[in-house]
């Protein structure tokens, strides 16, 4: 099991968390692992939704989050798309 101490520390009490994966690491499922961890922590904390903001021109990220049940909740503002996922 891979450990990410800084990421784990940031998740303990986040108000906002900026996460990205360098193109050097594409194809290694890091985005999937990071998203899984965020959702796991949100559920553990009793959260009902996860919200994200991303650049409207980042088609790869849009497709990734749509694939993982995120939906656009607002139009764009300053090239930012707002999405959320309801947790079950």
Residue pairs with C-beta under 8 A, 6 or more apart in sequence:
2 33
4 37
7 19
7 34
7 37
10 17
11 17
11 37
11 38
11 41
17 38
19 34
19 38
21 30
21 31
21 34
31 64
35 68
38 50
39 50
39 85
39 87
42 50
42 87
43 87
47 87
48 86
48 87
49 84
49 85
49 86
49 87
50 70
50 84
50 85
50 87
51 73
51 82
51 83
51 84
52 65
52 70
52 82
52 83
52 84
53 80
53 81
53 82
53 83
54 61
54 62
54 65
54 80
54 81
54 83
55 61
55 79
55 80
55 81
56 62
56 76
56 79
56 80
56 81
57 79
62 81
65 83
65 85
68 85
69 85
69 86
70 83
70 84
70 85
71 83
71 84
71 85
72 81
72 82
72 83
73 82
73 83
73 84
74 82
